[in-house]
Amino acid sequence: MSIAHRINVLIKEEKNLTTFAKKIGLSQPGLASMLKRDSGIKSSTIVSILKLYDNPKLNPLWLLLGEGKMWLDPGEEESMGMVDLDKQDEEEVYKRMNKLLEQRVAELEREIKRKDPDLAGELGIE
């Protein structure tokens, strides 16, 4: 499932593409085009979506990577460093998303090293 597909899941919950687009600061045609191409989804759009769904808390790993459940349980957002996104500026949210993704990459690298050390060596994972 692509990120565009996951955004469409959120739109279905809103029941209206135009309303969803306005809430995240885009025009309906702009968002529709982005989703139809299934590419060109800007990081600022992702930040707007994460800020929109600050309570209940949307799982950023679900949105970005399709991993985990869609909604975080209370307390999980703190462990992911995704608290009070609606009060943060864009740069701070980018930093938090980047840190979260770096942690996920490190977890995957550890898993590769454990399961296939030869492959890890070929990939330059130390």
ChimeraX commands (.cxc) that place a marker at each C-alpha (Angstrom):
marker #1 position 0.00,0.00,0.00 radius 0.5
marker #1 position 1.47,3.36,-1.05 radius 0.5
marker #1 position 1.45,6.59,0.92 radius 0.5
marker #1 position -1.20,7.91,-1.50 radius 0.5
marker #1 position -3.37,4.91,-0.67 radius 0.5
marker #1 position -2.95,5.55,3.06 radius 0.5
marker #1 position -3.89,9.21,2.56 radius 0.5
marker #1 position -6.99,8.00,0.72 radius 0.5
marker #1 position -7.87,5.91,3.78 radius 0.5
marker #1 position -7.78,9.12,5.85 radius 0.5
marker #1 position -9.88,10.95,3.25 radius 0.5
marker #1 position -12.52,8.21,3.43 radius 0.5
marker #1 position -12.70,8.80,7.19 radius 0.5
marker #1 position -13.31,12.51,6.50 radius 0.5
marker #1 position -15.85,11.49,3.83 radius 0.5
marker #1 position -14.90,14.41,1.60 radius 0.5
marker #1 position -11.76,15.14,-0.44 radius 0.5
marker #1 position -12.42,18.89,-0.56 radius 0.5
marker #1 position -12.78,19.17,3.22 radius 0.5
marker #1 position -9.65,17.10,3.81 radius 0.5
marker #1 position -7.66,19.15,1.28 radius 0.5
marker #1 position -8.69,22.41,2.94 radius 0.5
marker #1 position -7.77,21.09,6.39 radius 0.5
marker #1 position -4.22,20.35,5.23 radius 0.5
marker #1 position -3.87,23.59,3.26 radius 0.5
marker #1 position -4.20,22.26,-0.29 radius 0.5
marker #1 position -6.69,22.76,-3.07 radius 0.5
marker #1 position -8.93,19.83,-3.92 radius 0.5
marker #1 position -7.55,19.59,-7.49 radius 0.5
marker #1 position -3.96,19.78,-6.22 radius 0.5
marker #1 position -4.47,16.98,-3.72 radius 0.5
marker #1 position -6.44,14.87,-6.21 radius 0.5
marker #1 position -3.64,15.21,-8.78 radius 0.5
marker #1 position -1.00,14.29,-6.21 radius 0.5
marker #1 position -2.91,11.19,-5.17 radius 0.5
marker #1 position -3.70,10.15,-8.75 radius 0.5
marker #1 position 0.00,10.31,-9.71 radius 0.5
marker #1 position 0.85,8.48,-6.48 radius 0.5
marker #1 position 3.97,10.62,-6.29 radius 0.5
marker #1 position 5.06,14.14,-5.57 radius 0.5
marker #1 position 3.61,14.09,-2.07 radius 0.5
marker #1 position 5.57,16.83,-0.37 radius 0.5
marker #1 position 6.98,16.55,3.12 radius 0.5
marker #1 position 5.01,19.68,4.04 radius 0.5
marker #1 position 1.82,17.79,3.12 radius 0.5
marker #1 position 2.84,14.91,5.38 radius 0.5
marker #1 position 3.56,17.35,8.22 radius 0.5
marker #1 position 0.14,18.98,7.72 radius 0.5
marker #1 position -1.55,15.57,7.91 radius 0.5
marker #1 position 0.36,14.62,11.07 radius 0.5
marker #1 position -0.55,17.96,12.65 radius 0.5
marker #1 position -4.20,17.55,11.65 radius 0.5
marker #1 position -4.41,14.16,13.32 radius 0.5
marker #1 position -2.71,15.10,16.56 radius 0.5
marker #1 position -5.62,13.86,18.67 radius 0.5
marker #1 position -6.30,11.02,18.12 radius 0.5
marker #1 position -2.69,10.53,17.19 radius 0.5
marker #1 position -1.94,9.25,13.70 radius 0.5
marker #1 position 0.98,6.82,13.61 radius 0.5
marker #1 position 3.70,8.49,11.50 radius 0.5
marker #1 position 5.26,5.12,10.65 radius 0.5
marker #1 position 1.91,3.95,9.28 radius 0.5
marker #1 position 1.58,7.10,7.18 radius 0.5
marker #1 position 5.18,7.12,5.90 radius 0.5
marker #1 position 5.99,3.42,5.63 radius 0.5
marker #1 position 2.75,1.50,6.06 radius 0.5
marker #1 position 4.08,-0.09,9.25 radius 0.5
marker #1 position 2.09,-0.66,12.42 radius 0.5
marker #1 position -1.43,0.36,13.20 radius 0.5
marker #1 position -3.02,3.55,11.91 radius 0.5
marker #1 position -3.72,5.15,15.29 radius 0.5
marker #1 position -1.39,5.26,18.28 radius 0.5
marker #1 position -2.61,4.31,21.71 radius 0.5
marker #1 position -2.36,6.95,24.45 radius 0.5
marker #1 position 1.25,7.18,25.58 radius 0.5
marker #1 position 2.73,5.71,22.40 radius 0.5
marker #1 position 3.21,9.14,20.83 radius 0.5
marker #1 position 5.53,10.13,23.66 radius 0.5
marker #1 position 7.77,7.13,23.10 radius 0.5
marker #1 position 7.93,8.04,19.39 radius 0.5
marker #1 position 8.72,11.70,20.14 radius 0.5
marker #1 position 5.55,12.83,18.38 radius 0.5
marker #1 position 3.90,14.83,21.18 radius 0.5
marker #1 position 2.07,18.14,20.54 radius 0.5
marker #1 position 2.81,18.29,16.82 radius 0.5
marker #1 position 0.05,20.84,16.36 radius 0.5
marker #1 position 2.11,23.26,18.49 radius 0.5
marker #1 position 5.43,22.67,16.70 radius 0.5
marker #1 position 6.80,24.54,13.71 radius 0.5
marker #1 position 7.45,22.59,10.51 radius 0.5
marker #1 position 11.20,22.33,11.05 radius 0.5
marker #1 position 10.73,20.71,14.46 radius 0.5
marker #1 position 8.25,18.20,13.03 radius 0.5
marker #1 position 10.73,17.39,10.22 radius 0.5
marker #1 position 13.42,16.75,12.83 radius 0.5
marker #1 position 11.12,14.45,14.78 radius 0.5
marker #1 position 10.09,12.53,11.64 radius 0.5
marker #1 position 13.73,12.23,10.58 radius 0.5
marker #1 position 14.76,10.89,13.98 radius 0.5
marker #1 position 11.92,8.39,13.91 radius 0.5
marker #1 position 12.93,7.18,10.43 radius 0.5
marker #1 position 16.61,6.96,11.43 radius 0.5
marker #1 position 15.63,4.79,14.40 radius 0.5
marker #1 position 13.61,2.52,12.09 radius 0.5
marker #1 position 16.55,2.22,9.65 radius 0.5
marker #1 position 18.86,1.30,12.54 radius 0.5
marker #1 position 16.38,-1.39,13.67 radius 0.5
marker #1 position 16.24,-2.82,10.15 radius 0.5
marker #1 position 20.04,-2.80,9.87 radius 0.5
marker #1 position 20.32,-4.73,13.15 radius 0.5
marker #1 position 17.78,-7.23,11.88 radius 0.5
marker #1 position 19.69,-7.71,8.59 radius 0.5
marker #1 position 22.97,-8.22,10.49 radius 0.5
marker #1 position 21.32,-10.79,12.73 radius 0.5
marker #1 position 19.58,-12.70,9.95 radius 0.5
marker #1 position 22.16,-12.47,7.17 radius 0.5
marker #1 position 25.64,-11.23,8.14 radius 0.5
marker #1 position 26.95,-11.78,4.59 radius 0.5
marker #1 position 24.25,-9.55,3.12 radius 0.5
marker #1 position 24.93,-6.97,5.82 radius 0.5
marker #1 position 28.59,-6.94,4.76 radius 0.5
marker #1 position 27.64,-6.52,1.09 radius 0.5
marker #1 position 25.38,-3.61,1.99 radius 0.5
marker #1 position 28.08,-1.97,4.09 radius 0.5
marker #1 position 26.15,-2.35,7.31 radius 0.5
marker #1 position 28.61,-2.48,10.18 radius 0.5
marker link #1:1,2 radius 0.2
marker link #1:2,3 radius 0.2
marker link #1:3,4 radius 0.2
marker link #1:4,5 radius 0.2
marker link #1:5,6 radius 0.2
marker link #1:6,7 radius 0.2
marker link #1:7,8 radius 0.2
marker link #1:8,9 radius 0.2
marker link #1:9,10 radius 0.2
marker link #1:10,11 radius 0.2
marker link #1:11,12 radius 0.2
marker link #1:12,13 radius 0.2
marker link #1:13,14 radius 0.2
marker link #1:14,15 radius 0.2
marker link #1:15,16 radius 0.2
marker link #1:16,17 radius 0.2
marker link #1:17,18 radius 0.2
marker link #1:18,19 radius 0.2
marker link #1:19,20 radius 0.2
marker link #1:20,21 radius 0.2
marker link #1:21,22 radius 0.2
marker link #1:22,23 radius 0.2
marker link #1:23,24 radius 0.2
marker link #1:24,25 radius 0.2
marker link #1:25,26 radius 0.2
marker link #1:26,27 radius 0.2
marker link #1:27,28 radius 0.2
marker link #1:28,29 radius 0.2
marker link #1:29,30 radius 0.2
marker link #1:30,31 radius 0.2
marker link #1:31,32 radius 0.2
marker link #1:32,33 radius 0.2
marker link #1:33,34 radius 0.2
marker link #1:34,35 radius 0.2
marker link #1:35,36 radius 0.2
marker link #1:36,37 radius 0.2
marker link #1:37,38 radius 0.2
marker link #1:38,39 radius 0.2
marker link #1:39,40 radius 0.2
marker link #1:40,41 radius 0.2
marker link #1:41,42 radius 0.2
marker link #1:42,43 radius 0.2
marker link #1:43,44 radius 0.2
marker link #1:44,45 radius 0.2
marker link #1:45,46 radius 0.2
marker link #1:46,47 radius 0.2
marker link #1:47,48 radius 0.2
marker link #1:48,49 radius 0.2
marker link #1:49,50 radius 0.2
marker link #1:50,51 radius 0.2
marker link #1:51,52 radius 0.2
marker link #1:52,53 radius 0.2
marker link #1:53,54 radius 0.2
marker link #1:54,55 radius 0.2
marker link #1:55,56 radius 0.2
marker link #1:56,57 radius 0.2
marker link #1:57,58 radius 0.2
marker link #1:58,59 radius 0.2
marker link #1:59,60 radius 0.2
marker link #1:60,61 radius 0.2
marker link #1:61,62 radius 0.2
marker link #1:62,63 radius 0.2
marker link #1:63,64 radius 0.2
marker link #1:64,65 radius 0.2
marker link #1:65,66 radius 0.2
marker link #1:66,67 radius 0.2
marker link #1:67,68 radius 0.2
marker link #1:68,69 radius 0.2
marker link #1:69,70 radius 0.2
marker link #1:70,71 radius 0.2
marker link #1:71,72 radius 0.2
marker link #1:72,73 radius 0.2
marker link #1:73,74 radius 0.2
marker link #1:74,75 radius 0.2
marker link #1:75,76 radius 0.2
marker link #1:76,77 radius 0.2
marker link #1:77,78 radius 0.2
marker link #1:78,79 radius 0.2
marker link #1:79,80 radius 0.2
marker link #1:80,81 radius 0.2
marker link #1:81,82 radius 0.2
marker link #1:82,83 radius 0.2
marker link #1:83,84 radius 0.2
marker link #1:84,85 radius 0.2
marker link #1:85,86 radius 0.2
marker link #1:86,87 radius 0.2
marker link #1:87,88 radius 0.2
marker link #1:88,89 radius 0.2
marker link #1:89,90 radius 0.2
marker link #1:90,91 radius 0.2
marker link #1:91,92 radius 0.2
marker link #1:92,93 radius 0.2
marker link #1:93,94 radius 0.2
marker link #1:94,95 radius 0.2
marker link #1:95,96 radius 0.2
marker link #1:96,97 radius 0.2
marker link #1:97,98 radius 0.2
marker link #1:98,99 radius 0.2
marker link #1:99,100 radius 0.2
marker link #1:100,101 radius 0.2
marker link #1:101,102 radius 0.2
marker link #1:102,103 radius 0.2
marker link #1:103,104 radius 0.2
marker link #1:104,105 radius 0.2
marker link #1:105,106 radius 0.2
marker link #1:106,107 radius 0.2
marker link #1:107,108 radius 0.2
marker link #1:108,109 radius 0.2
marker link #1:109,110 radius 0.2
marker link #1:110,111 radius 0.2
marker link #1:111,112 radius 0.2
marker link #1:112,113 radius 0.2
marker link #1:113,114 radius 0.2
marker link #1:114,115 radius 0.2
marker link #1:115,116 radius 0.2
marker link #1:116,117 radius 0.2
marker link #1:117,118 radius 0.2
marker link #1:118,119 radius 0.2
marker link #1:119,120 radius 0.2
marker link #1:120,121 radius 0.2
marker link #1:121,122 radius 0.2
marker link #1:122,123 radius 0.2
marker link #1:123,124 radius 0.2
marker link #1:124,125 radius 0.2
marker link #1:125,126 radius 0.2
view
